[in-house]
Amino acid sequence: MLKFIRPMFPTLVEVPPTGDNWIHEIKYDGYRT
């Protein structure tokens, strides 16, 4: 059985992170779950 993984909560920021380790996708049609 897998151990519990604590969920990450979103943080509101003014500018998205930058760098080669980040990928951003614009999603216009609703929510991704």
mmCIF file as Biopython writes it, N, C-alpha, C and O atoms, coordinates in Angstrom:
data_model
#
loop_
_atom_site.group_PDB
_atom_site.id
_atom_site.type_symbol
_atom_site.label_atom_id
_atom_site.label_alt_id
_atom_site.label_comp_id
_atom_site.label_asym_id
_atom_site.label_entity_id
_atom_site.label_seq_id
_atom_site.pdbx_PDB_ins_code
_atom_site.Cartn_x
_atom_site.Cartn_y
_atom_site.Cartn_z
_atom_site.occupancy
_atom_site.B_iso_or_equiv
_atom_site.auth_seq_id
_atom_site.auth_asym_id
_atom_site.pdbx_PDB_model_num
ATOM 1   N N  . MET A ? 1  ? 0.846   -1.179 0.000   1.0 0.0 1  A 1 
ATOM 2   C CA . MET A ? 1  ? 0.000   0.000  0.000   1.0 0.0 1  A 1 
ATOM 3   C C  . MET A ? 1  ? 0.893   1.244  0.000   1.0 0.0 1  A 1 
ATOM 4   O O  . MET A ? 1  ? 1.907   1.302  0.695   1.0 0.0 1  A 1 
ATOM 5   N N  . LEU A ? 2  ? 0.490   2.233  -0.795  1.0 0.0 2  A 1 
ATOM 6   C CA . LEU A ? 2  ? 1.255   3.476  -0.870  1.0 0.0 2  A 1 
ATOM 7   C C  . LEU A ? 2  ? 1.063   4.303  0.387   1.0 0.0 2  A 1 
ATOM 8   O O  . LEU A ? 2  ? -0.009  4.288  0.993   1.0 0.0 2  A 1 
ATOM 9   N N  . LYS A ? 3  ? 2.102   5.023  0.777   1.0 0.0 3  A 1 
ATOM 10  C CA . LYS A ? 3  ? 1.963   5.904  1.930   1.0 0.0 3  A 1 
ATOM 11  C C  . LYS A ? 3  ? 1.211   7.167  1.519   1.0 0.0 3  A 1 
ATOM 12  O O  . LYS A ? 3  ? 1.148   7.504  0.336   1.0 0.0 3  A 1 
ATOM 13  N N  . PHE A ? 4  ? 0.650   7.850  2.490   1.0 0.0 4  A 1 
ATOM 14  C CA . PHE A ? 4  ? -0.127  9.061  2.244   1.0 0.0 4  A 1 
ATOM 15  C C  . PHE A ? 4  ? 0.766   10.143 1.649   1.0 0.0 4  A 1 
ATOM 16  O O  . PHE A ? 4  ? 1.873   10.375 2.135   1.0 0.0 4  A 1 
ATOM 17  N N  . ILE A ? 5  ? 0.289   10.801 0.604   1.0 0.0 5  A 1 
ATOM 18  C CA . ILE A ? 5  ? 0.993   11.927 -0.009  1.0 0.0 5  A 1 
ATOM 19  C C  . ILE A ? 5  ? 0.157   13.173 0.239   1.0 0.0 5  A 1 
ATOM 20  O O  . ILE A ? 5  ? -0.972  13.278 -0.240  1.0 0.0 5  A 1 
ATOM 21  N N  . ARG A ? 6  ? 0.715   14.113 0.987   1.0 0.0 6  A 1 
ATOM 22  C CA . ARG A ? 6  ? -0.015  15.334 1.313   1.0 0.0 6  A 1 
ATOM 23  C C  . ARG A ? 6  ? -0.221  16.162 0.044   1.0 0.0 6  A 1 
ATOM 24  O O  . ARG A ? 6  ? 0.737   16.374 -0.699  1.0 0.0 6  A 1 
ATOM 25  N N  . PRO A ? 7  ? -1.450  16.638 -0.230  1.0 0.0 7  A 1 
ATOM 26  C CA . PRO A ? 7  ? -1.707  17.420 -1.439  1.0 0.0 7  A 1 
ATOM 27  C C  . PRO A ? 7  ? -1.008  18.775 -1.381  1.0 0.0 7  A 1 
ATOM 28  O O  . PRO A ? 7  ? -0.782  19.331 -0.306  1.0 0.0 7  A 1 
ATOM 29  N N  . MET A ? 8  ? -0.676  19.286 -2.549  1.0 0.0 8  A 1 
ATOM 30  C CA . MET A ? 8  ? -0.092  20.620 -2.635  1.0 0.0 8  A 1 
ATOM 31  C C  . MET A ? 8  ? -1.228  21.603 -2.874  1.0 0.0 8  A 1 
ATOM 32  O O  . MET A ? 8  ? -2.100  21.356 -3.707  1.0 0.0 8  A 1 
ATOM 33  N N  . PHE A ? 9  ? -1.223  22.699 -2.160  1.0 0.0 9  A 1 
ATOM 34  C CA . PHE A ? 9  ? -2.254  23.707 -2.312  1.0 0.0 9  A 1 
ATOM 35  C C  . PHE A ? 9  ? -1.753  24.821 -3.222  1.0 0.0 9  A 1 
ATOM 36  O O  . PHE A ? 9  ? -0.577  25.180 -3.162  1.0 0.0 9  A 1 
ATOM 37  N N  . PRO A ? 10 ? -2.631  25.380 -4.071  1.0 0.0 10 A 1 
ATOM 38  C CA . PRO A ? 10 ? -2.207  26.435 -4.987  1.0 0.0 10 A 1 
ATOM 39  C C  . PRO A ? 10 ? -1.837  27.710 -4.235  1.0 0.0 10 A 1 
ATOM 40  O O  . PRO A ? 10 ? -2.343  27.979 -3.146  1.0 0.0 10 A 1 
ATOM 41  N N  . THR A ? 11 ? -0.950  28.479 -4.837  1.0 0.0 11 A 1 
ATOM 42  C CA . THR A ? 11 ? -0.525  29.756 -4.289  1.0 0.0 11 A 1 
ATOM 43  C C  . THR A ? 11 ? -0.709  30.812 -5.365  1.0 0.0 11 A 1 
ATOM 44  O O  . THR A ? 11 ? -0.213  30.656 -6.481  1.0 0.0 11 A 1 
ATOM 45  N N  . LEU A ? 12 ? -1.413  31.881 -5.042  1.0 0.0 12 A 1 
ATOM 46  C CA . LEU A ? 12 ? -1.632  32.970 -5.988  1.0 0.0 12 A 1 
ATOM 47  C C  . LEU A ? 12 ? -0.361  33.803 -6.111  1.0 0.0 12 A 1 
ATOM 48  O O  . LEU A ? 12 ? 0.183   34.263 -5.108  1.0 0.0 12 A 1 
ATOM 49  N N  . VAL A ? 13 ? 0.109   33.996 -7.340  1.0 0.0 13 A 1 
ATOM 50  C CA . VAL A ? 13 ? 1.300   34.801 -7.597  1.0 0.0 13 A 1 
ATOM 51  C C  . VAL A ? 13 ? 1.003   35.788 -8.717  1.0 0.0 13 A 1 
ATOM 52  O O  . VAL A ? 13 ? 0.066   35.592 -9.492  1.0 0.0 13 A 1 
ATOM 53  N N  . GLU A ? 14 ? 1.790   36.837 -8.802  1.0 0.0 14 A 1 
ATOM 54  C CA . GLU A ? 14 ? 1.610   37.853 -9.847  1.0 0.0 14 A 1 
ATOM 55  C C  . GLU A ? 14 ? 2.170   37.389 -11.197 1.0 0.0 14 A 1 
ATOM 56  O O  . GLU A ? 14 ? 1.608   37.707 -12.244 1.0 0.0 14 A 1 
ATOM 57  N N  . VAL A ? 15 ? 3.271   36.641 -11.172 1.0 0.0 15 A 1 
ATOM 58  C CA . VAL A ? 15 ? 3.952   36.205 -12.393 1.0 0.0 15 A 1 
ATOM 59  C C  . VAL A ? 15 ? 4.241   34.707 -12.273 1.0 0.0 15 A 1 
ATOM 60  O O  . VAL A ? 15 ? 4.712   34.258 -11.229 1.0 0.0 15 A 1 
ATOM 61  N N  . PRO A ? 16 ? 3.967   33.928 -13.321 1.0 0.0 16 A 1 
ATOM 62  C CA . PRO A ? 16 ? 4.257   32.493 -13.246 1.0 0.0 16 A 1 
ATOM 63  C C  . PRO A ? 16 ? 5.761   32.237 -13.161 1.0 0.0 16 A 1 
ATOM 64  O O  . PRO A ? 16 ? 6.557   33.070 -13.595 1.0 0.0 16 A 1 
ATOM 65  N N  . PRO A ? 17 ? 6.155   31.090 -12.603 1.0 0.0 17 A 1 
ATOM 66  C CA . PRO A ? 17 ? 7.579   30.763 -12.514 1.0 0.0 17 A 1 
ATOM 67  C C  . PRO A ? 17 ? 8.206   30.629 -13.899 1.0 0.0 17 A 1 
ATOM 68  O O  . PRO A ? 17 ? 7.524   30.308 -14.872 1.0 0.0 17 A 1 
ATOM 69  N N  . THR A ? 18 ? 9.496   30.876 -13.975 1.0 0.0 18 A 1 
ATOM 70  C CA . THR A ? 18 ? 10.213  30.746 -15.247 1.0 0.0 18 A 1 
ATOM 71  C C  . THR A ? 18 ? 11.353  29.753 -15.082 1.0 0.0 18 A 1 
ATOM 72  O O  . THR A ? 18 ? 11.726  29.396 -13.965 1.0 0.0 18 A 1 
ATOM 73  N N  . GLY A ? 19 ? 11.889  29.320 -16.188 1.0 0.0 19 A 1 
ATOM 74  C CA . GLY A ? 19 ? 13.021  28.396 -16.169 1.0 0.0 19 A 1 
ATOM 75  C C  . GLY A ? 19 ? 12.719  27.160 -16.993 1.0 0.0 19 A 1 
ATOM 76  O O  . GLY A ? 19 ? 11.582  26.933 -17.406 1.0 0.0 19 A 1 
ATOM 77  N N  . ASP A ? 20 ? 13.736  26.374 -17.222 1.0 0.0 20 A 1 
ATOM 78  C CA . ASP A ? 20 ? 13.598  25.183 -18.066 1.0 0.0 20 A 1 
ATOM 79  C C  . ASP A ? 20 ? 12.806  24.062 -17.406 1.0 0.0 20 A 1 
ATOM 80  O O  . ASP A ? 20 ? 12.364  23.143 -18.096 1.0 0.0 20 A 1 
ATOM 81  N N  . ASN A ? 21 ? 12.615  24.109 -16.097 1.0 0.0 21 A 1 
ATOM 82  C CA . ASN A ? 21 ? 11.896  23.043 -15.392 1.0 0.0 21 A 1 
ATOM 83  C C  . ASN A ? 21 ? 10.393  23.279 -15.328 1.0 0.0 21 A 1 
ATOM 84  O O  . ASN A ? 21 ? 9.679   22.486 -14.714 1.0 0.0 21 A 1 
ATOM 85  N N  . TRP A ? 22 ? 9.895   24.340 -15.940 1.0 0.0 22 A 1 
ATOM 86  C CA . TRP A ? 22 ? 8.474   24.678 -15.880 1.0 0.0 22 A 1 
ATOM 87  C C  . TRP A ? 22 ? 7.863   24.623 -17.267 1.0 0.0 22 A 1 
ATOM 88  O O  . TRP A ? 22 ? 8.466   25.069 -18.243 1.0 0.0 22 A 1 
ATOM 89  N N  . ILE A ? 23 ? 6.648   24.065 -17.346 1.0 0.0 23 A 1 
ATOM 90  C CA . ILE A ? 23 ? 5.867   24.057 -18.586 1.0 0.0 23 A 1 
ATOM 91  C C  . ILE A ? 23 ? 4.501   24.635 -18.240 1.0 0.0 23 A 1 
ATOM 92  O O  . ILE A ? 23 ? 3.882   24.216 -17.262 1.0 0.0 23 A 1 
ATOM 93  N N  . HIS A ? 24 ? 4.025   25.591 -19.030 1.0 0.0 24 A 1 
ATOM 94  C CA . HIS A ? 24 ? 2.732   26.225 -18.775 1.0 0.0 24 A 1 
ATOM 95  C C  . HIS A ? 24 ? 1.804   25.958 -19.947 1.0 0.0 24 A 1 
ATOM 96  O O  . HIS A ? 24 ? 2.227   25.975 -21.103 1.0 0.0 24 A 1 
ATOM 97  N N  . GLU A ? 25 ? 0.539   25.711 -19.640 1.0 0.0 25 A 1 
ATOM 98  C CA . GLU A ? 25 ? -0.465  25.445 -20.664 1.0 0.0 25 A 1 
ATOM 99  C C  . GLU A ? 25 ? -1.673  26.327 -20.391 1.0 0.0 25 A 1 
ATOM 100 O O  . GLU A ? 25 ? -2.214  26.314 -19.285 1.0 0.0 25 A 1 
ATOM 101 N N  . ILE A ? 26 ? -2.099  27.092 -21.389 1.0 0.0 26 A 1 
ATOM 102 C CA . ILE A ? 26 ? -3.302  27.907 -21.262 1.0 0.0 26 A 1 
ATOM 103 C C  . ILE A ? 26 ? -4.501  27.009 -21.521 1.0 0.0 26 A 1 
ATOM 104 O O  . ILE A ? 26 ? -4.530  26.278 -22.511 1.0 0.0 26 A 1 
ATOM 105 N N  . LYS A ? 27 ? -5.486  27.059 -20.642 1.0 0.0 27 A 1 
ATOM 106 C CA . LYS A ? 27 ? -6.689  26.225 -20.775 1.0 0.0 27 A 1 
ATOM 107 C C  . LYS A ? 27 ? -7.897  27.152 -20.733 1.0 0.0 27 A 1 
ATOM 108 O O  . LYS A ? 27 ? -8.164  27.778 -19.708 1.0 0.0 27 A 1 
ATOM 109 N N  . TYR A ? 28 ? -8.622  27.242 -21.832 1.0 0.0 28 A 1 
ATOM 110 C CA . TYR A ? 28 ? -9.733  28.179 -21.949 1.0 0.0 28 A 1 
ATOM 111 C C  . TYR A ? 28 ? -11.100 27.554 -21.689 1.0 0.0 28 A 1 
ATOM 112 O O  . TYR A ? 28 ? -12.067 28.285 -21.474 1.0 0.0 28 A 1 
ATOM 113 N N  . ASP A ? 29 ? -11.211 26.228 -21.703 1.0 0.0 29 A 1 
ATOM 114 C CA . ASP A ? 29 ? -12.531 25.598 -21.731 1.0 0.0 29 A 1 
ATOM 115 C C  . ASP A ? 29 ? -12.968 24.982 -20.408 1.0 0.0 29 A 1 
ATOM 116 O O  . ASP A ? 29 ? -13.777 24.055 -20.417 1.0 0.0 29 A 1 
ATOM 117 N N  . GLY A ? 30 ? -12.474 25.453 -19.286 1.0 0.0 30 A 1 
ATOM 118 C CA . GLY A ? 30 ? -12.980 24.939 -18.015 1.0 0.0 30 A 1 
ATOM 119 C C  . GLY A ? 30 ? -11.874 24.527 -17.074 1.0 0.0 30 A 1 
ATOM 120 O O  . GLY A ? 30 ? -10.776 25.084 -17.088 1.0 0.0 30 A 1 
ATOM 121 N N  . TYR A ? 31 ? -12.181 23.553 -16.268 1.0 0.0 31 A 1 
ATOM 122 C CA . TYR A ? 31 ? -11.275 23.114 -15.208 1.0 0.0 31 A 1 
ATOM 123 C C  . TYR A ? 31 ? -10.635 21.785 -15.556 1.0 0.0 31 A 1 
ATOM 124 O O  . TYR A ? 31 ? -11.252 20.942 -16.207 1.0 0.0 31 A 1 
ATOM 125 N N  . ARG A ? 32 ? -9.425  21.602 -15.133 1.0 0.0 32 A 1 
ATOM 126 C CA . ARG A ? 32 ? -8.739  20.318 -15.282 1.0 0.0 32 A 1 
ATOM 127 C C  . ARG A ? 32 ? -8.669  19.687 -13.900 1.0 0.0 32 A 1 
ATOM 128 O O  . ARG A ? 32 ? -8.205  20.319 -12.951 1.0 0.0 32 A 1 
ATOM 129 N N  . THR A ? 33 ? -9.123  18.453 -13.781 1.0 0.0 33 A 1 
ATOM 130 C CA . THR A ? 33 ? -9.101  17.777 -12.482 1.0 0.0 33 A 1 
ATOM 131 C C  . THR A ? 33 ? -8.380  16.459 -12.589 1.0 0.0 33 A 1 
ATOM 132 O O  . THR A ? 33 ? -8.257  15.741 -11.596 1.0 0.0 33 A 1 
#
